[in-house]
């Protein structure tokens, strides 16, 4: 007896387990392997609509699958690097025995099968828990001789369905068993019977690409445009796998180029997702819509730009695809290419993207580049003329608690000093956002970032709307860092406002609790306006009791005639070492200090930064700039 052959590539001893058993095995494997994953990207794949990254394209294999001799039984899958020994369930699965009928069919034992037929054994037509009869198993395992015997013994079984309404023809098509499929078709198998998901044998042959099976099914009248429950057609599947030959065969058979699935995705969109430029060009030549939008508004160009398929983007642009069609969320292909760091695609899209459309989107690619720290792309966009002062629309701004609007704010909040400097050098205005970016640097004591922003004109006297105060908000946020506070004062931050107290030497009321740090830079439209706090309340209500004296001492260096209120006096009197600080506020003040304050006041905040350009002695400039190494004598 000639021994039949089967394809064991997709089959294992787990083939007939229940869903619950399979789930349990999967969980056990994930637990044992989670510390031994390879170094490449380990993010799990997920089901998605058109805007999610598609699976990588698989090459179409139009040749018959590699065959293994039936005498070699299915081997249990070896779990490498397993940290745990096999569980009881896994051991039980490996040792699981097959039914006598299944063993006969898997072995291709035609003689034993004929013996069962002669005995009219009921086991041949009895269905298992999944509704499979002997013919289903023979078609699945590719045992042609067994299929012949069973069909001739019971011709009526050729179209019998499993519990999932799968016929023997469907199982043979999904496994690429062309010889079995040919025999079944010749003996009355319905070529268009679909399973529960409305997938036909032709759909299965495209889902598991096999040119021979597809051609055979079409020859026997398979309907090429029947769709599954998700609305996908066989052409969708062929495009998803990037099978150029299958696409051509289906198109020649009358496949509809413009059929849409439940997400409004057309076949050409699938080729853009998977990155097959040749298949895309074939469909375009046959009349496919290169600008057909999915349900979320994404176009093939958008999808190819998102997934980094340079060749597909080039092909689409050569076909005059529209680079200015936005998704329902308002994003253009350029936006998503920037988001996913595809610099080559960004360079292709920049000259074709309308500045007007960018403005109408309400968000600039610069915002996305700054948000994602795409420094190279940020530089490319700046050199290409994108406005560094473009502001997000209210709709996009409201997505952030701090209502950020500029690309500079994104870079500062990310602590990206290089990107912030790049934007500032290109002319970015550091004072456009609701919350000045300087407040972020000050709040986090980022000295380098604060110096950069101040150097380019950040407002050192800016106010914070969520925590109004009678003195500059930057002083409020810098009290934990004396170097940052000195930087602000050196550059014109108004310290006089810290000593203007409405209570003076009278008793002060109990201070109200201040916002938590996480709330300082949040805009809440439903909250009540905060009462304007005074500096004496802020420093008294803080946890800075150890350094409150030195803070007050530093502030006194930048003011003239001021009076300490009762609360500030209380703070200074709490430590005996701070007695000398009280004396700094008592007149008369040194004439040199008053002169310095008068000159700085006449210059103004904006020109203080230009002191080094004045034709004055270096020693005098250092004096005016509060160089601590400079003597006042």
C-alpha positions in Angstrom: 0.0 0.0 0.0 1.4 3.4 -1.0 1.9 5.5 2.0 0.0 8.8 2.0 1.6 12.0 3.3 0.4 14.8 5.4 1.4 18.3 6.2 2.2 18.6 9.9 3.3 22.2 9.7 0.2 23.6 11.4 -0.9 20.5 13.3 0.1 19.5 16.8 -1.3 17.3 19.5 -3.3 20.3 20.6 -5.5 20.2 17.5 -8.6 18.8 19.1 -8.4 20.4 22.6 -11.3 22.4 23.9 -11.0 26.2 24.0 -10.6 26.1 27.8 -7.7 23.7 27.6 -5.9 25.8 24.9 -6.3 29.0 27.0 -4.9 27.3 30.0 -1.9 26.0 28.1 -1.3 29.5 26.6 -1.4 31.1 30.0 1.1 28.5 31.4 3.5 29.1 28.5 3.3 32.8 28.8 4.1 32.6 32.5 7.1 30.3 31.9 8.5 32.3 29.0 7.9 35.9 30.1 11.4 36.3 31.5 13.1 34.7 28.4 11.8 36.6 25.5 14.2 37.7 22.8 15.5 41.2 22.7 13.5 42.5 19.7 10.2 44.3 20.1 8.0 42.2 22.3 4.8 44.2 22.2 1.8 41.9 21.7 -0.2 42.1 18.5 -3.8 43.2 18.8 -6.9 43.2 16.8 -7.4 46.6 15.2 -9.2 48.7 12.7 -7.5 50.4 9.8 -5.5 52.9 11.9 -3.7 50.2 13.9 -0.4 48.8 12.7 -1.2 45.9 10.4 0.6 42.5 10.6 3.8 42.1 8.6 3.2 40.9 5.1 3.7 37.2 4.6 5.1 35.8 1.4 2.7 33.9 -0.7 3.7 30.3 -1.0 2.2 28.9 -4.2 4.1 25.6 -4.0 2.7 22.5 -2.3 3.6 22.4 1.4 6.5 20.4 2.6 5.4 16.9 3.3 6.5 14.7 6.2 6.0 10.9 6.3 3.0 9.8 8.2 5.1 7.3 10.2 6.6 10.3 12.1 3.9 11.2 14.7 3.2 14.7 15.7 5.7 15.9 18.3 4.8 18.1 21.3 5.9 21.7 20.9 9.2 22.2 22.8 9.1 25.3 24.9 12.6 26.8 25.0 14.1 28.5 28.0 11.2 27.3 30.1 11.8 28.4 33.7 9.2 25.9 35.0 8.9 22.2 34.6 5.9 20.9 32.5 2.6 21.2 34.3 0.2 18.3 34.9 -2.1 19.5 32.2 0.7 19.9 29.6 1.9 16.4 30.5 -1.6 15.0 30.1 -1.9 16.7 26.7 1.4 15.2 25.4 0.3 11.8 26.5 -3.2 12.1 25.0 -4.3 9.2 22.9 -6.2 9.4 19.6 -9.3 7.5 18.8 -8.8 4.3 16.7 -10.5 6.0 13.8 -8.3 9.1 14.0 -5.2 7.0 14.2 -6.1 5.0 11.1 -6.7 8.2 9.1 -3.6 10.0 10.4 -1.5 6.9 9.4 -3.2 6.7 6.0 -4.0 3.1 6.6 -6.3 2.5 3.7 -6.6 -1.3 4.4 -7.8 -0.8 8.0 -10.2 1.9 6.8 -11.6 -0.4 4.2 -12.1 -3.0 6.9 -14.2 -0.5 8.9 -16.2 0.3 5.7 -16.9 -3.4 5.1 -18.1 -3.8 8.6 -20.2 -0.7 8.2 -18.7 0.7 11.4 -20.8 3.5 12.8 -17.5 5.3 13.9 -17.0 6.5 10.4 -20.1 8.7 10.5 -20.2 9.5 14.2 -19.3 13.1 14.9 -16.8 14.0 17.6 -17.3 16.9 20.0 -16.6 19.4 17.2 -18.9 17.7 14.7 -16.1 16.1 12.7 -16.7 12.8 11.0 -14.0 10.6 9.4 -14.2 12.4 6.0 -13.4 15.8 7.7 -10.3 14.3 9.3 -9.2 12.7 6.1 -9.6 16.0 4.2 -7.8 17.9 7.0 -4.8 15.5 7.1 -4.6 15.4 3.3 -5.1 11.6 3.1 -6.4 11.2 -0.5 -6.8 7.5 -0.4 -8.9 7.7 2.8 -11.0 10.5 1.2 -11.7 8.3 -1.8 -12.8 5.4 0.3 -15.1 7.4 2.5 -16.8 9.4 -0.3 -17.4 6.2 -2.3 -18.7 4.5 0.8 -21.1 7.4 1.6 -21.4 10.0 -1.2 -24.0 11.9 0.9 -21.2 12.8 3.4 -19.3 15.0 1.0 -21.2 18.2 2.0 -21.7 17.3 5.7 -20.7 20.1 8.0 -19.0 20.3 11.3 -20.4 22.3 14.2 -18.7 25.4 12.7 -20.4 24.5 9.4 -17.1 23.5 7.8 -17.2 21.0 5.0 -14.5 18.6 4.1 -13.8 20.9 1.1 -13.3 23.9 3.4 -10.8 21.9 5.6 -8.9 20.7 2.6 -8.7 24.2 1.2 -7.5 25.8 4.4 -4.7 23.1 4.6 -3.8 23.4 1.0 -4.6 19.8 0.2 -5.1 20.2 -3.5 -5.5 16.5 -4.4 -8.2 15.9 -1.8 -9.9 19.1 -2.8 -9.9 18.1 -6.5 -11.5 14.7 -5.7 -14.2 16.3 -3.5 -15.1 18.8 -6.2 -15.4 16.0 -8.7 -17.7 14.1 -6.4 -20.3 16.8 -5.7 -18.7 19.0 -3.0 -20.4 22.5 -3.0 -17.6 24.9 -3.8 -19.3 27.9 -2.2 -20.5 26.5 1.2 -19.3 28.9 3.9 -18.5 28.3 7.5 -20.1 30.2 10.5 -17.9 33.2 9.7 -19.2 33.2 6.1 -15.8 32.2 4.9 -15.8 30.1 1.7 -13.2 27.6 0.6 -11.9 30.3 -1.8 -11.5 32.7 1.1 -9.7 30.0 3.1 -7.3 29.3 0.2 -6.5 33.0 0.1 -6.2 33.3 3.8 -3.6 30.5 3.7 -2.3 31.5 0.3 -2.1 28.6 -2.2 -2.2 29.3 -5.9 -3.0 25.7 -7.0 -6.0 25.5 -4.7 -7.3 29.0 -5.7 -7.1 28.1 -9.4 -8.8 24.8 -8.8 -11.7 26.3 -6.8 -12.2 29.0 -9.5 -12.3 26.4 -12.2 -15.2 24.7 -10.4 -17.2 27.9 -10.1 -16.2 29.5 -6.8 -17.8 32.9 -6.4 -14.9 35.4 -6.2 -16.8 38.2 -4.4 -18.5 36.4 -1.5 -17.5 38.1 1.7 -17.1 37.0 5.3 -18.9 38.4 8.4 -16.2 41.1 8.6 -16.9 42.1 5.0 -13.5 40.9 3.7 -13.4 39.2 0.3 -10.8 36.7 -1.0 -9.1 39.7 -2.7 -8.8 41.4 0.7 -7.0 38.3 2.0 -4.7 38.0 -1.0 -3.8 41.7 -0.7 -3.2 41.3 3.1 -0.6 38.6 2.3 0.9 40.6 -0.6 0.4 37.8 -3.0 0.8 39.4 -6.4 0.0 36.2 -8.3 -3.1 35.5 -6.4 -4.3 39.1 -6.8 -3.9 38.8 -10.5 -5.8 35.5 -10.6 -8.7 36.8 -8.6 -8.9 40.0 -10.7 -8.9 38.0 -13.9 -11.8 36.0 -12.3 -13.8 39.2 -11.8 -12.9 40.2 -8.2 -14.4 43.5 -7.2 -11.7 46.1 -6.6 -14.0 48.4 -4.6 -15.7 46.0 -2.2 -15.5 47.4 1.3 -15.4 45.5 4.6 -17.2 46.6 7.7 -14.4 49.2 8.3 -14.8 50.6 4.8 -11.5 49.2 3.8 -10.9 48.3 0.2 -8.4 45.7 -1.1 -5.9 48.3 -2.2 -5.9 49.7 1.3 -4.7 46.3 2.5 -1.7 46.4 0.2 -0.8 49.8 1.6 -1.0 48.4 5.1 1.2 45.4 4.4 3.7 47.3 2.2 3.4 45.5 -1.1 4.1 48.1 -3.8 3.8 45.7 -6.7 0.4 44.4 -5.7 -0.7 48.0 -5.1 0.4 49.1 -8.5 -1.5 46.1 -10.0 -4.7 47.1 -8.4 -4.3 50.7 -9.3 -3.7 49.7 -12.9 -6.9 47.7 -12.8 -8.9 50.8 -11.6 -8.7 50.7 -7.8 -9.3 53.9 -5.9 -5.9 55.1 -4.6 -7.6 57.6 -2.3 -10.3 55.4 -0.9 -10.8 56.2 2.7 -11.5 53.8 5.5 -14.2 54.4 8.1 -11.9 56.5 10.2 -10.9 58.6 7.2 -7.5 57.0 6.7 -6.3 56.7 3.1 -3.9 54.2 1.7 -1.2 56.9 1.7 -1.9 57.6 5.4 -1.7 53.9 6.2 1.6 53.4 4.3 3.0 56.6 6.0 2.0 55.3 9.4 3.7 51.9 8.9 6.9 53.2 7.2 6.4 51.6 3.8 8.6 53.9 1.8 8.2 52.0 -1.5 4.4 52.1 -1.2 4.4 55.8 -0.4 6.6 56.5 -3.4 4.2 54.4 -5.6 1.2 56.2 -4.3 2.7 59.6 -4.8 3.7 58.6 -8.3 0.1 57.7 -8.9 -0.9 61.2 -7.7 -2.4 60.1 -4.4 -3.8 63.0 -2.4 -1.4 63.9 0.5 -3.9 66.4 2.0 -6.8 64.1 2.8 -7.3 64.1 6.6 -8.6 61.4 8.8 -11.7 62.1 11.0 -9.4 63.1 13.8 -7.9 65.8 11.5 -4.5 64.2 10.9 -2.7 64.1 7.5 -0.2 61.5 6.3 2.6 63.9 7.3 1.4 64.0 10.9 1.4 60.2 11.2 4.8 59.9 9.5 6.2 62.3 12.0 4.5 60.5 14.9 6.1 57.2 13.9 9.5 58.7 13.2 9.6 57.8 9.4 12.0 60.6 8.4 12.3 59.4 4.7 8.5 59.5 4.3 8.4 62.9 6.0 10.8 64.3 3.5 8.6 62.9 0.7 5.4 64.4 2.1 6.6 67.9 3.1 6.6 69.4 -0.4 3.2 68.0 -1.2 1.4 69.0 2.1 -0.6 72.2 2.1 0.2 74.7 4.8 -3.5 75.7 4.7 -4.6 72.2 5.4 -2.0 71.9 8.2 -3.5 75.1 9.7 -7.0 73.7 9.4 -6.0 70.5 11.1 -5.4 72.5 14.3 -2.1 70.8 15.0 1.3 71.2 13.4 3.7 68.4 12.6 6.1 70.4 14.8 3.9 69.7 17.8 4.0 66.0 17.2 7.7 66.0 16.6 8.4 68.0 19.8 6.0 65.8 21.8 7.6 62.6 20.6 11.2 63.9 20.8 11.8 63.4 17.1 14.7 65.8 17.0 15.9 65.0 13.5 12.4 65.4 12.0 11.9 68.6 14.1 15.0 70.1 12.5 13.8 69.0 9.0 10.4 70.6 9.6 12.0 73.9 10.8 14.3 74.0 7.8 11.3 73.4 5.6 9.6 76.5 6.8 7.0 75.3 9.3 6.1 78.0 11.8 7.8 77.5 15.2 5.1 79.6 16.8 2.1 77.7 15.4 -0.4 77.1 18.1 -2.7 74.1 18.6 -6.4 74.6 18.3 -8.6 74.7 21.3 -9.8 71.2 20.5 -6.3 69.8 20.6 -5.2 72.0 23.5 -8.0 70.8 25.7 -6.6 67.2 25.5 -3.9 68.3 27.9 -4.5 69.5 31.5 -2.1 72.3 31.1 -3.7 73.5 27.8 -0.3 73.5 26.1 -0.3 75.2 22.6 3.2 75.5 21.2 5.9 73.0 20.1 8.3 74.7 22.5 6.1 73.8 25.5 6.2 70.2 24.4 10.0 70.2 24.2 10.4 72.0 27.6 7.9 69.7 29.3 9.9 66.7 28.0 13.1 68.2 29.3 14.5 68.1 25.7 17.1 70.9 25.9 18.4 70.4 22.4 14.9 70.6 20.8 14.0 73.6 22.9 17.2 75.4 21.8 16.5 74.5 18.2 13.0 76.0 18.4 14.2 79.2 20.2 17.0 79.8 17.7 14.4 79.5 14.9 12.4 82.3 16.6 10.0 80.5 18.9 8.3 82.8 21.3 8.6 81.5 24.9 5.6 83.5 26.2 2.6 82.2 24.1 1.3 79.4 26.3 -1.3 79.7 29.1 1.4 78.4 31.4 4.8 79.9 30.5 7.3 77.1 29.7 9.7 78.8 32.1 7.4 77.8 35.0 8.0 74.1 34.1 11.8 74.5 34.2 11.6 76.5 37.4 9.2 74.0 39.1 11.5 71.1 38.2 14.7 73.0 39.0 16.0 72.5 35.5 18.7 75.1 35.6 20.0 74.7 32.0 16.5 74.9 30.6 15.6 77.9 32.7 18.8 79.7 31.6 18.0 78.9 28.0 14.4 80.2 28.2 15.5 83.4 30.1 18.2 84.1 27.5 15.6 84.0 24.8 13.2 86.3 26.5 11.0 84.2 28.7 8.9 86.4 31.1 10.4 86.1 34.5 7.5 87.9 36.0 4.8 85.7 34.5 1.7 84.8 36.5 0.0 81.4 36.9 -3.7 81.6 36.5 -4.5 78.5 38.6 -2.6 79.9 41.6 -2.8 83.7 41.4 -0.3 85.5 43.6 0.7 89.1 44.3 4.3 88.3 43.3 5.8 86.5 40.3 4.7 82.9 40.0 8.3 81.9 39.1 9.4 82.9 42.6 6.6 80.8 44.1 7.8 77.7 42.1 11.6 78.3 42.6 11.7 78.4 46.4 13.2 74.9 46.6 16.2 76.0 44.5 18.3 79.0 45.4 20.3 78.9 42.2 17.2 79.0 40.1 15.7 81.8 42.3 19.0 83.8 41.8 18.8 83.3 38.0 15.3 84.8 38.0 16.3 87.8 40.2 19.4 88.4 38.2 17.3 88.7 35.1 14.8 91.2 36.4 12.3 89.2 38.4 10.5 91.8 40.6 11.4 91.0 44.3 9.7 94.1 45.6 6.3 92.4 45.2 7.3 89.8 47.7 7.3 92.4 50.5 4.0 94.1 49.8 1.7 92.7 52.4 -1.8 94.0 53.1 -1.5 93.1 56.8 1.8 94.7 57.6 2.7 94.3 61.2 -0.9 93.3 62.1 -1.8 89.6 62.8 -2.2 87.5 59.7 -5.1 85.1 59.2 -4.6 81.4 59.1 -3.1 80.6 55.7 -5.3 78.6 53.3 -3.9 75.3 51.9 -2.0 75.7 48.6 -2.4 73.5 45.6 -0.5 70.3 45.4 2.5 70.4 43.0 0.6 68.1 40.5 -2.3 70.6 40.4 -0.2 73.8 39.9 -0.1 73.5 36.1 -3.6 72.2 35.5 -6.5 74.2 34.2 -9.9 73.3 35.7 -12.8 75.2 34.1 -15.1 74.1 36.9 -13.0 75.1 39.9 -13.6 78.3 41.7 -11.0 81.1 41.2 -8.2 80.9 43.8 -7.6 83.7 46.2 -4.5 85.8 45.4 -1.8 84.8 47.9 1.0 86.9 49.3 4.6 85.9 49.5 4.6 85.8 53.3 1.7 83.3 53.2 3.4 81.1 50.6 6.7 80.8 52.4 5.1 80.4 55.8 2.8 77.7 54.4 5.5 75.8 52.7 7.8 73.0 53.9 10.9 75.2 53.4 11.4 76.2 57.0 15.1 75.2 56.9 15.9 77.6 54.1 13.3 80.3 54.4 15.8 82.6 56.0 18.4 82.4 53.2 15.5 82.9 50.6 14.4 86.1 52.3 18.0 87.2 52.5 18.5 86.7 48.8 15.3 88.6 48.0 16.5 91.6 50.2 19.6 91.9 48.0 17.3 92.9 45.1 15.1 95.5 46.8 15.6 98.9 48.3 13.5 100.3 51.2 11.0 97.6 52.2 9.4 96.7 55.5 9.1 93.1 56.8 5.5 92.2 57.8 4.8 90.4 61.0 4.8 86.9 59.4 8.2 87.4 57.8 9.6 88.7 61.1 8.1 85.6 62.8 9.9 83.4 60.3 13.2 85.1 60.8 12.8 85.1 64.6 12.3 81.3 64.6 16.1 80.8 64.1 18.7 82.7 66.1 21.2 82.5 63.1 18.9 84.6 61.0 19.0 87.7 63.2 21.4 89.4 60.8 18.8 89.0 58.0 16.4 91.2 59.8 19.0 93.9 59.9 19.3 93.9 56.1 15.7 95.3 55.8 16.4 98.1 58.3 17.4 101.4 56.7 19.7 103.0 55.8 20.7 100.7 52.9 24.2 100.9 51.3 24.3 103.6 48.6 26.0 101.2 46.2 23.1 98.8 46.4 20.5 101.6 45.8 22.5 102.8 42.8 22.6 99.3 41.4 18.9 98.9 41.8 18.2 102.3 40.2 20.4 101.6 37.2 18.8 98.1 36.7 15.3 99.7 37.0 16.1 102.3 34.4 17.4 99.6 32.0 14.3 97.5 32.4 13.9 93.7 32.3 14.4 93.2 28.6 17.7 95.2 28.5 19.3 93.7 31.6 20.3 90.7 29.5 22.2 93.1 27.3 24.4 94.5 30.0 27.5 92.8 28.6 27.1 94.8 25.4 27.4 98.2 27.1 30.7 100.1 26.8 31.4 99.8 30.6 34.2 98.4 32.6 34.0 94.7 33.2 34.0 95.2 36.9 31.0 97.5 36.7 29.1 95.1 34.5 29.7 92.3 36.9 28.5 94.5 39.7 25.3 95.3 37.9 24.7 91.7 37.1 25.1 90.7 40.8 28.3 88.7 40.3 28.8 87.4 43.8 32.6 87.7 43.4 32.3 91.4 42.9 33.1 93.7 45.8 30.8 96.7 46.5 33.7 98.9 47.6 
